[in-house]
């Protein structure tokens, strides 16, 4: 069912131009359909801030529940931001205080840029755990992406993420492990998921603390897991929200970092992402970049038009299915008054069911 453009956030117009159904507040108010209010805690860096909005909004809007979806973006203080991102947040994001006053049915927490060896040393750690503590008492289900997954597994279970020998970067095949779980109902038993991270929480450590593994890859590790109760906290290590060009944008940023001397090695290709024709184009471009860097010459633009037509998206349908199952479950167990979610089976003295 459709998203409701309840604010002037430009993402609504962008999605409308892409063909997504977006309801105006007036039209939404004249439909006898239940509302679901979903928070998006967006802690991605400036370069990915608005793209992350669109990606998660698109997945929520693609759900076929009988509901109108109001998505409420907000962020945390203390993150380094440029003027444009600050203005965007000031104009279109809600404050955490407002979120707490109005309430949510569900909460999505985006990934983040990491700069420290220990996740507890990241600037987002304190505010993130504060928001999580509130959400765990007041929101029916919390869905975490990538670095948020690592942070909250550390916070809840004391499991440290492990630094990988090299960045886990590319599109990897995954298999459904627990085919009976409602989050993976009616989806393919094998599908692709993009990953982009330097750290990992391993399956054995998750299982040691009672987390249920739903989807995993032999080479990329766990993609989807849930808290011991099976639903309250959903953990993604991959990025099912990514667009077909997301990894290309990341690769381009790494190429520019090499050109500017911010990294010594030329970036490798994301695995299983560029076909042979694209690799040929990029190999030629790499020679130009290296010559431009060493000769102090101006860099020509990456030939993206020649690349984009070769990029496939092999994870969108499964991502939509998981989000549909997730919000369908939220819909079933929440009260019609979103400020009073039914905390089914939750012990208030032990809300994590540890």
C-alpha angles and dihedrals in degrees: 000000000000133000117242116229093220092159137031092258106151091224089076092058092044092053091046089055089052089057100262116144109247121180124213115229090248093053091044092052091059095055122089094223128124119252125230117196115207123186122215112201099197112195098157118127121265096267091059101030100102095032089056089052092053094045096053094037089053093053093048092047092051092062114110099212117132093254145097112241121220110187117199115199119201136154141195132262123249099047114128107252136174124229095264095051091045090052091048092051093045092051102040113017128087125228122247088242090058091046090053092049095049100036133218137237094209139002132215118197115198128217121264143209112264126208105167136068092233119053089214088067095057116110091237095055100090098042091042094054090046091054091045092052090054094043093048089060098038111026125071098222137003122207116200128197127210109299092024087056091053092047096049095043086054091047097045103034106017093241113150119217114239124231110238122225088241135007114283096231131159143039116309136186116246136189130214108245101184106039094178097061114108093228091066098038116137097007131118114277090227125037143143128264129183118234129193116171145111096214138053142195106214126230094240091056093048093049091047088065096044100260112151115233112217105167130018143162128221090225105026100039128222117356103172129026136152136211118269092268088060101240120027095088123027117197125202121184092177130059109247089163093066121120121228090261098045096097090044090057090050091049091050091052090052091049089052090049089055091049091051092049094248091126128030101211126063108248118258120232118268104258121261092359111095118056122220094269092053091046089054091052092047093047089058090047091049090059089053092048093050092048091047092050096048094041096044091237130148115272120239118225118268109258093245095161089064090049106043095062089061097051118105128197108216100165107053099094094050091046091053091048094052092047090047091052091046096051090040089059091046089051092052098050103037125091117244085247100072091204089067108052116181106245094205112201094351117142105214090213091052106026095169092057089228 
